[in-house]
Amino acid sequence: MNKTQELARFLLGKSGFIDFMNPAPSLVRSDSRELRRRILELSAREVLRLGISKSTLHDLRENARSERSFKVYEKVRKKLIES
């Protein structure tokens, strides 16, 4: 999208320079194999002790079972890691 806007500005004469180099994406995952394993091994008692709701646990387990990357919010991740 940014490259399209850059091309449009160049064609309209608003910019005198166009850069067709691809930007290097920074891919940072918030899930790891260890975190996935930890989520799948959580018991109901441990979840209550950590202060994580049942619906959050359900969503985390669904995401951990899939192969796709998923986001774990910082507040929940701290609870999972620190325990």
C-alpha positions in Angstrom: 0.0 0.0 0.0 2.8 2.4 0.9 4.5 1.7 -2.5 1.3 2.4 -4.3 0.9 5.8 -2.6 4.6 6.5 -3.3 4.1 5.7 -7.0 0.9 7.9 -7.1 2.8 10.9 -5.6 5.6 10.4 -8.1 3.2 10.2 -11.1 1.4 13.3 -9.9 4.6 15.2 -9.6 4.4 15.7 -5.9 7.5 13.7 -5.3 10.7 13.7 -7.4 12.0 10.3 -6.2 10.6 6.8 -6.2 12.1 3.9 -4.3 11.1 0.4 -5.5 13.1 -1.5 -3.0 11.1 -3.8 -0.8 10.9 -2.9 2.8 12.3 -5.5 5.2 9.5 -6.7 7.4 10.2 -7.3 11.1 8.5 -10.5 12.1 8.3 -10.9 15.8 6.1 -13.7 17.2 4.4 -13.5 20.5 3.9 -17.2 20.7 6.6 -19.9 21.0 6.5 -23.7 21.3 7.2 -23.4 25.0 4.3 -21.0 25.5 2.0 -23.2 23.4 3.0 -26.3 25.5 2.4 -24.3 28.7 -1.1 -23.2 27.5 -2.1 -26.7 26.6 -0.9 -28.2 30.0 -2.7 -25.7 32.2 -5.2 -27.2 34.6 -8.5 -25.5 35.7 -7.1 -24.9 39.2 -4.0 -23.3 38.0 -6.0 -21.0 35.7 -8.1 -19.9 38.6 -5.0 -19.3 40.7 -3.4 -17.2 37.9 -6.6 -15.1 37.5 -7.2 -16.0 33.8 -10.9 -16.4 32.8 -12.3 -19.6 31.3 -13.1 -17.9 28.1 -9.6 -16.5 27.7 -8.2 -20.0 28.4 -10.5 -21.5 25.8 -9.4 -19.0 23.2 -5.7 -19.6 24.1 -6.1 -23.4 23.8 -7.9 -23.1 20.4 -5.1 -20.9 19.1 -2.3 -23.1 20.6 -3.7 -26.2 18.9 -3.5 -24.5 15.5 -0.4 -24.1 13.4 -1.0 -20.4 12.8 0.7 -17.7 14.8 -1.4 -15.9 17.4 -1.1 -13.0 19.7 -1.0 -13.4 23.5 -1.6 -10.2 25.3 1.2 -9.0 27.5 -0.9 -9.1 30.7 -1.8 -12.8 30.1 1.7 -13.7 28.9 3.2 -12.4 32.1 0.8 -14.5 34.2 1.7 -17.6 32.2 5.5 -17.1 32.3 5.9 -15.9 35.9 4.0 -18.8 37.4 
